Amino acid sequence: MIAYIVTGILLLMSGVSKAPAQDSGGKIVKYHATINDVKYVYGVAEPVARLKSGDILETNTVDAFGNAIQKPGDTLSLVKGDNPLTGPFYIEGAAPGDTLAVKILDLQVDSNQGVGAFAPGFGALNETVYTPMLHTPLPEKIWFYPIDHVTNTATFKALDSNFSVPRDRAPARVCPLPPRAAGCARLHLAGSASS
């Protein structure tokens, strides 16, 4: 997914952007994340780039499974960690307690599919260390949601059943995606205010 943002908090995206440059008075800082340099916690991570107020960050992210799940037959055992993070980014002049204003200039989905899953110990329908359940754990299931870049939607397709949505109710199975685009994140630093 791709995003163009304003200030020092980051997004969850991946790809290459074709968005027009915005005149912010600052410079454009480009950072391309790969599965080899994403983080799963920020507390101990060194910044991957430095930005100043007014700068635009153009970056990407990988999906929640690190782009590891790509086709039927792939399993969660391929996933390095949940929800990999791009960054962190150091904001010059920002201090602990400051509020950073972030403006998303553009957000683009660069994949042809979304992925959803659950497995024992993972997912909204299964017990986790935070969510006890009464039922036995559900087995691992992975769904792929085709993305239509023309309509900017993802479509649900059931697994292991012939479930369908009547044609006149088709919009109920279609999920709109963020603002139309494809590929990368730009972060425009609007400034910070001390608390």
Buried (B, 14 or more C-beta within 10 A) or exposed (E): BBBBBBBBBBBBBBBBBEBEEBEBEBEBBBBEBEBEEBBEEEEEBEEBBEBBBBBBBBBBBBBBBBBBBBEEEBEBEEBEBEEBBBBBBBBEEBEEEBEBBBBBBBBBBBBEBBBBBBBBEBBEEBBEEEEEEEEEBBEBBBBBBEBEBEEBBBBBEEEEEEEEBEEEEEEEBBEEBBEBBBBBBBBBBBBBEEE
